[in-house]
Amino acid sequence: MFRFLLVALNIEAILGETSLARRKQMLRKVGTTGVGLDSVYGQTLQRIKEQRGDRSRLGMEVLMWVSHAERPLRVDELCHALAVDLQLADMDPENIRPQDTVIGSCLGLAVVDAETSTVRLIHYTLQKYLSRSGIFPNAHKTLGQACLVYLNYEQVKELPAYSISNLGDMPFLIYSSLYWGSHAKVQLSDRAKSLALDLLNRVGNHISATLLVEQISSFHSCSLPHHLWPSLHCASYFGIVEVVAGLIRREDCDINESDCMGFTALMWAAQQGNEEVMRLLLARDDLDPDKPNNEGQTPLWSTADKGHEGVMELLLSRNDVNPNQPGKYGEPPLSRASWNGHEGVVKLLLARKDINPHKVKDQGRTPLWNASYKGHGGVVKLLLARKDVNPNQPDQYGEPPLWCASWNGHEGVVKLLLARNDVNPNKLNDGGGTPLWNASYNGHEGVVKLLLARIDVNPNKPNDEGRTPLWNASNNGHDGVVKLLLAQNDVNPDKPNNEGKTPLWCASYHGHEGVVKLLLARNDVNPGKPNAEGRTPLWNASWNGHEGVVKLLLVRKDVNPDKPNYEGRTPLWNASNNGHERVVKLLLVRNDINPNKPNNNGQSPIWRASDNGHAGVVNLLLARNDVCPNEPDEDVETPLWRASFHGYEEVVKLLLARSDINPDVQDIRGRTPLRIASKYQHAGIVALLKSHAVPASTL
């Protein structure tokens, strides 16, 4: 991509020369010394500036917008943004340029993304080049001012404030409403400040506020009409210090007013990490710094959630802020910061003498539990350094921090916890699972190694359902974990769960060949051991068509290839029933297989294959001279009868090709294959059966 871009822009640079002599000169320069991207970008920008008329200005404005917008702009958004005239009171439709003109003015440096219909720079290196070169030093000032001019247009102010449908003819409205403040925070001109104050004076009745609150309130509980969003809240949300300073000097300013989400201006500033605005607001004597929103979250809680260290320092410097105040669901700030891995915020909170590092949320989860579950090693270190933290404290489900870290495979956290002498590596949850059980279940080899290195870890400890760590690893196909566990001298490789399913049984069922090989290499594994329903490992593999596992089991002399389960279903019966032709082939080459062995309902392998329309399996079975194609089930329905019933024409053809087939055998209700095929209008089968009808004289 990089080389292609360089070539393309070099060609553009050559063609950009206006005379044949200058083109040849540029061609020699490219061919001998080469032209790097920075040089090509610079030359292309120069060519943009040298365009005639206002195309020069347009091309540079496009690059400024595309490189400094808060999100990618759609083509129509960009065209309308460029049409904003700072001197007009309304949008002039004649200022909106065609898409081709806008994109073409950039001479290839900006393109329309085919998938998203947004405008982007031709390559990420151009973004870096524009940033390094400082070509647009006042970009945010210009973009913010354009957004504010647009929002103060008469036709925008006249829009219904609380209706956000049918905005297609004003594509720039959403972007300008959501991001004017983001640009203004970076750079704010006197004109933009005046425009911002004009907008904020009517923000309660302006559609821009509705659009912004609609986006924000999707993450928060909103009990009042969405339009109730004071101007101070809007300015605090964006972090525009000069505007906030002007608003709080007004006599009618209610510094503690709550909006439709229960947020105060301080809450918005805290959540967004706007430190300078926080200082302005906290300087007010009448401020309540601990006022919660509709979800019971205080500014400090929100700060802990977002991880804004500077804001947290400001709040903790106050004597009237409760650092332990939980949110709506009982989660204190320290717990929230620990969950999100905000190490700096956790440090600040733990430095407080009145902080409770062991305070739990409504599910009994401590800050250490949260950090361990999420794998935040730095936070875990901080909490473990406290003498008043219990490293074994479980949540309401009996899961301690080590249990959670093992479940999620957080090796670093597991190391930290195991380094403690007071951590119990065998502590069970309410289901009886140990940390080793967890790590084995999810295939976390590193954690398994750490736990097995402990003398006090029991590698055979099952949960309440009788599933051992090896059982888990085998069931889920974690070869590496199985190797680690089998290397332990005290591991029982054949221990079944409460349903009689051994590790080999499970691995065979799921087709985990690697695990099956490892287990079969052991002398203390019984490869024919059935579960409580009489299903052996070979039975499982045949049922699911795991050819590789079937091969591994059939080479064992101690495996019975014809052993049925309690319903009389043999491995061949299974494979025939489910249409696993390759498995059927493997089983039929054995001399100790009875190809006619029925289940408890009298249904033979060929009966099942015919009933399910598996023509390939039927063909394999009929190739055996000892297969009986007429054998009925307990309802006296033959394989031919079942195939005729379902309309499996190919199976019917195969069966009728046998010289020993009887096409007129009646079921228990006296119905022949021909009669049943006629009833269900299987015309092709009816024709086949009529051509093979047994003459009356032979009956």
Secondary structure, DSSP 4 states (H G I P E B T S, - for coil): -HHHHHHHHHHHHHHTSSSHHHHHHHHHHHHHT---HHHHHHHHHHHHHTSSTTHHHHHHHHHHHHHH-SSPEEHHHHHHHHT--TT-SS--GGG---HHHHHHTTTTSEEE-TTT-EEEES-HHHHHHHHHHT--TTHHHHHHHHHHHHHTSHHHHTS-TT--S--TT-THHHHHHHHHHHHHHH---HHHHHHHHHHHHTGGG-HHHHHHHHHHGGGS---S-TT---HHHHHHHHT-HHHHHHHHTSTT--TT---TTS--HHHHHHHHT-HHHHHHHHT-TT--TT---TTS--HHHHHHHHT-HHHHHHHHT-TT--TT---TTS--HHHHHHHHT-HHHHHHHHTSTT--TT---TT---HHHHHHHHT-HHHHHHHHT-TT--TT---TTS--HHHHHHHHT-HHHHHHHHTSTT--TT---TT---HHHHHHHHT-HHHHHHHHT-TT--TT---TT---HHHHHHHHT-HHHHHHHHTSTT--TT---TTS--HHHHHHHHT-HHHHHHHHT-TT--TT---TTS--HHHHHHHHT-HHHHHHHHT-TT--TT---TT---HHHHHHHHT-HHHHHHHHT-TT--TT---TTS--HHHHHHHTT-HHHHHHHHTSTT--TT---TT---HHHHHHHHT-HHHHHHHHTSTT--TT---TTS--HHHHHHHTT-HHHHHHHHHTPPPGGG-
